[in-house]
Amino acid sequence: MTTSRLPTITTVPRRLLACLAFAVLLAGALAGTSGAATGAKHAGFAKHAGFAKHAGPAKPAATVRTFRVAPPGIDPNGASADPSIGDNGLLVAFASQASNLGPVVGNRRVSNIYMFNLVDGRVSLVSAGLGGRPANGASTAPSISANGQVVAFASQATNLVAGIHTRFSEIYVRTGSGPVRLLSRAFGGEQPDGDSIAPAISADGRYVAFTSSSDNLVAGDDNAASDVFVADLATGALRRVSISSRGRQGTGASYNPSVSGDGRLISFTSAASNLVPRDRNRVPDVFVRDQLTHTTRRVSVSSRGHGQNASIAPPFTQVSDLSADGHYIVFDSGASNLAAGTSGGHENVFRHSLVTGGTSLVSRSSRGREGDNDSFSPSTSADGQVTVFESFADNLAPASAPGANVFAREIPSNKTLTLDVAPDGRPRGPEIDSKLLQRPAVSANGLVVAFSSAADNLVASDYNGAEDLFLRVILGL
C-alpha cells in the first residue's frame, strides 16, 4: 500500500494560485454568457485577507467570485446537487436532472453524474450507459479523485454495465473516457442483496470507500446492519473496514465514510459499541480505520479522550471528513463536552488532530463565539486548515440570510466568512426549499468551495427557479 501524502497548501501555493487565477480570468471573459458573478470586491473581505495567505504574503483585500456550474449561456432546466471538487478546484463532479448541460446528456427523468470544467465551462456526462445510452436509473453522490480522472458514484441504473438485474443502488467508477466499472460486487458471482451508497474516493484514485446494507459483499457479514467497505481499484480487492482492531464486525450500523489522500485512513460513523474498548456513551461515534496497521480508533472524543455525550439527532447522521494529509478529521456533533466554548443544545463542527489528539471547535465566529444554532456537514482542505460547513447560526459572520448558510473557517487566522452571498456582498435570496441541504465541499487547496442553492441572486441570469450548484473562488489581490 502506498504511503505517499498529498502536498499541503503551503508547499505549492504559487502553482495552484496560478491555475486558479487563469481559470478566474477565463471564466470572467465568459461572464456575460455564463452567469458568473461580477468581479466586485466583497466589502467585508478586507478583514479576511488570511484566506489568501497560502498564495504568499497576505494582501489587504480578497476578490470573491461566484460561478454557476453550467456551460456558458445555459440556465439549467433541472436541479443540481452533490458536488465533489478536484484537487485545484478546476474540475467538479456533480449530480443533475438537467437535460441542457451539453451535447451529450442523460435522461432528464432521473439524476445523472456530470463533470464541469471551470476553465472552459464544458460539462461532460460521466454516468453513461452501455453503448452511450442514457442511464435508466438515478445516479447520485459522485466523488472525484485529485486529478479529476477517476469518478466514483452510486446508481440504481441497470444499464451501466452488463449483468445487473436488481434495482439496488450500486457503486460504480469511471476513469477518464473509459467504460463504467462496477465496484460493489457480491462474492461468488451473486447479485448484491442490498443498497450500496455514499462513495468516497482517495485523492490518488486508487481506493473507494462506501456504505452498503448488502450482506454478501464479503464473507462472514451477518450483523444485519449496514457496513463500510473499501474497494482497491489496483488489485480488485474488496474489504470491510467497519470492524474492530481485532477484526470483529460491528454490532450496529456503520455509514458516511471519508478517505485520506492515499487511502490509508478511512473514517466512518457507527452505532456499534464494540469497535473500540470502553465505548459506553450509547450514541453513534466517528471512527478511523488504518488500513496499514489494521487498527480502529474512536475520534469523536475530547482532547482528554472522553467520548462525546451526544451525536447527531435523527433523522440526520454524523458526518466526518479526513484531511488528505491524514493529520486531521472534522466532524459534526451535538456534544457539549468535546471542546472549550461549547454550551450544548445544538450541533457544532469540530476538528480533531490524529497526531496530537487535540479537539477544537470550528463553528465559531472570527471573535471566537460559538454558533447560536446547528452547524453541520463539514468538508476540509488537504491540510485541514480550511473547513467549510453549513449552519443555521446567524452570529458566525456578516451577510448571512435567514435559514442555513455556507461558511468557511480558516484555522490559522481564526477567520470565519459567509460564502453564499450576492456579488455585492448582500445576503443571498430566499431558498425555494427552506430545508435545503447545501452540502458544501472545499478543494484541496482551500480556495474553491462548491455548494447548492436555489437563490436567484448569487449570479446574473439565474431564472430557472431550481436548485443550482455554485463555485465560490477566493483569491487575494
PyMOL commands that set and color helices and strands:
alter all, ss='L'
color gray80, all
select helices_A, chain A and resi 9-11+13-29+31-34+43-55+130-132+187-189
alter helices_A, ss='H'
color red, helices_A
select strands_A, chain A and resi 62-68+80-85+91-96+112-117+123-125+139-144+150-155+170-175+180-182+196-201+207-212+227-232+238-240+254-259+265-270+285-290+295-298+320-322+328-333+348-353+359-361+375-380+386-391+405-410+415-418+441-442+448-453+468-476
alter strands_A, ss='S'
color yellow, strands_A
deselect
rebuild
show_as cartoon
